[in-house]
């Protein structure tokens, strides 16, 4: 990330900074060397690989011990739940990379 983006992000609210961190995590999982090297031109296998990368990133962020600390801090100090932001970014990533329109009620299966 270049220097100007870092300066810009420091002026954002805590909620927006967390949103951008989650967005970067989902974008990074798709752009990772493993996913890019595994895409071989087969649309179905590529789609499943991208889908599984997004879901695994979501699960690892949601189940992380640091997420529980962040969640407690944000709820008590800032008044918002980062899990809801994580879910919104999951929906965005699924729509952007997989072309899937999912809702909050469908997130329970993840």
C-alpha positions as CSV (number, residue, x, y, z in Angstrom):
1,X,0.0,0.0,0.0
2,X,1.4,3.4,-0.9
3,X,2.1,6.2,1.5
4,X,-0.9,8.4,0.3
5,X,-3.4,5.7,1.0
6,X,-2.1,5.2,4.5
7,X,-2.4,8.9,5.2
8,X,-5.9,8.9,3.9
9,X,-7.0,5.9,5.9
10,X,-5.8,7.5,9.2
11,X,-8.4,10.2,8.9
12,X,-11.3,7.7,8.6
13,X,-13.5,6.7,11.5
14,X,-12.8,3.4,13.3
15,X,-15.7,1.8,11.6
16,X,-14.5,2.7,8.2
17,X,-10.9,1.6,9.0
18,X,-12.2,-1.8,10.1
19,X,-14.3,-2.0,7.0
20,X,-11.3,-1.3,4.8
21,X,-9.2,-3.9,6.7
22,X,-11.9,-6.6,6.1
23,X,-12.2,-5.5,2.4
24,X,-8.4,-5.8,2.1
25,X,-8.4,-9.2,3.6
26,X,-11.0,-10.5,1.1
27,X,-9.3,-8.9,-1.8
28,X,-6.0,-10.2,-0.7
29,X,-7.2,-13.8,-0.4
30,X,-8.3,-13.6,-4.0
31,X,-5.1,-12.1,-5.2
32,X,-2.9,-14.5,-3.3
33,X,-0.3,-16.4,-5.2
34,X,-1.9,-19.8,-4.4
35,X,-5.3,-18.8,-5.8
36,X,-3.9,-17.2,-8.9
37,X,-1.6,-20.1,-9.6
38,X,-4.4,-22.6,-9.2
39,X,-6.7,-21.0,-11.7
40,X,-6.2,-23.1,-14.8
41,X,-8.9,-21.8,-17.1
42,X,-11.7,-24.2,-15.9
43,X,-14.5,-21.9,-14.9
44,X,-16.1,-24.3,-12.5
45,X,-12.9,-25.2,-10.6
46,X,-11.9,-21.6,-10.6
47,X,-15.2,-20.5,-9.2
48,X,-15.1,-23.1,-6.5
49,X,-11.5,-22.1,-5.6
50,X,-12.5,-18.4,-5.3
51,X,-15.6,-19.3,-3.3
52,X,-13.7,-21.4,-0.9
53,X,-11.0,-18.8,-0.5
54,X,-13.6,-16.2,0.4
55,X,-15.5,-18.5,2.8
56,X,-12.2,-19.6,4.5
57,X,-11.2,-16.0,5.0
58,X,-14.5,-15.1,6.5
59,X,-14.3,-18.1,8.9
60,X,-10.8,-17.3,9.9
61,X,-11.6,-13.7,10.6
62,X,-14.7,-14.5,12.5
63,X,-13.2,-17.2,14.7
64,X,-10.0,-15.3,15.5
65,X,-9.3,-14.6,19.1
66,X,-8.4,-11.0,18.3
67,X,-11.8,-10.5,16.7
68,X,-13.4,-11.2,20.1
69,X,-11.3,-8.5,21.6
70,X,-12.0,-6.1,18.8
71,X,-15.7,-6.9,19.0
72,X,-15.8,-6.2,22.8
73,X,-13.9,-2.9,22.3
74,X,-16.0,-1.7,19.4
75,X,-19.3,-2.5,21.1
76,X,-18.4,-0.9,24.4
77,X,-16.5,2.1,23.1
78,X,-17.8,2.8,19.6
79,X,-21.3,1.4,19.6
80,X,-21.0,-0.9,16.6
81,X,-20.4,-4.6,16.0
82,X,-17.5,-5.5,13.7
83,X,-19.1,-8.9,12.9
84,X,-21.9,-7.0,11.0
85,X,-19.3,-5.2,9.0
86,X,-17.5,-8.5,8.3
87,X,-20.8,-9.9,7.0
88,X,-21.4,-6.9,4.8
89,X,-17.9,-7.3,3.3
90,X,-18.5,-11.0,2.8
91,X,-21.7,-10.2,0.8
92,X,-19.7,-7.6,-1.2
93,X,-16.9,-10.1,-1.9
94,X,-19.3,-12.8,-3.0
95,X,-21.1,-10.4,-5.3
96,X,-17.9,-9.0,-6.7
97,X,-15.9,-12.2,-7.2
98,X,-18.5,-15.0,-7.5
99,X,-21.5,-13.1,-8.9
100,X,-23.6,-14.4,-6.0
101,X,-26.3,-12.3,-4.4
102,X,-26.6,-13.5,-0.8
103,X,-28.4,-12.0,2.1
104,X,-27.8,-11.9,5.9
105,X,-30.2,-14.8,6.4
106,X,-28.1,-17.1,4.2
107,X,-24.9,-16.2,6.1
108,X,-25.9,-18.6,8.9
109,X,-24.7,-21.6,6.9
110,X,-21.2,-20.2,6.9
